[in-house]
Amino acid sequence: MSESTVTETERATLDGDGDGRTRLFDGEPKTIRLTLDAGESIPAHKHPGRDIVFLLRSGAVDLTLGDETVSLSPGDVVRFDGDQDISPAATADSEALLVLASSE
């Protein structure tokens, strides 16, 4: 019979520190709370070697992934490859939860 390892339970709050991005836990996978004001966007960037899950909790976001733009509403969940250009743009005050996991 093999021994199992008990993993410590971690808990976080979605209350942010005001800068728009809050890392919820240390280590892997990276878990981030993202807030954007209406009209605010993040320039195109990549997260090489990562699979990303983007859950829009509130607001409205146009998420550009490479050459495609997906319009998200609260409760929408998108999973995508971080090797492409990514640029979220809020069309309303928005809050999202992102999980960045190693794809390697």
Stockholm file with secondary structure:
# STOCKHOLM 1.0

chainA/1-104         MSESTVTETERATLDGDGDGRTRLFDGEPKTIRLTLDAGESIPAHKHPGRDIVFLLRSGAVDLTLGDETVSLSPGDVVRFDGDQDISPAATADSEALLVLASSE
#=GR chainA/1-104 SS CCCCCCCCCCCCCCCCCSSSEEECSSSSSEEEEEEECTTCBCCCBCCTTEEEEEEEEEEEEEEEETTEEEEECTTCEEEEETTSCEEEEEEEEEEEEEEEEECC
#=GC SS_cons         CCCCCCCCCCCCCCCCCSSSEEECSSSSSEEEEEEECTTCBCCCBCCTTEEEEEEEEEEEEEEEETTEEEEECTTCEEEEETTSCEEEEEEEEEEEEEEEEECC
//
